[in-house]
Amino acid sequence: MRPTKTKNRNGQPKGAWLYGIKNNGERYAKPTFYEFSGSENSPEDVKARMEKLNPGKTWEVAENQDELNDKNA
């Protein structure tokens, strides 16, 4: 499948995998996928949006974005 503006090579929507951080400082075991919105092009943009929309919560970008996309294709 050809990648488009909103879909990647696997046919999934483009976005980023983020780990939520618990109140005690630990991160959750599994990351959550969030689609790009508007002019977002990187996981850091998605992280900034999530922190803006959820005050008091913190997020961590998953290091293995490509591996997670392939695994969940």
ZIPEJO-V740578 format. One record per residue. D_LAST is the distance of its C-alpha to the last C-alpha in whole Angstrom. Layout:
D_LAST  D_LAST
This chain:
12  14  14  16  17  15  12  10  10  6  8  7  10  12  13  14  13  17  19  22  25  27  31  32  30  27  24  22  20  16  15  14  12  15  15  17  20  23  24  21  20  19  18  22  23  20  22  25  25  24  27  29  28  28  31  32  28  27  23  22  19  17  18  14  12  11  10  8  6  5  6  4  0
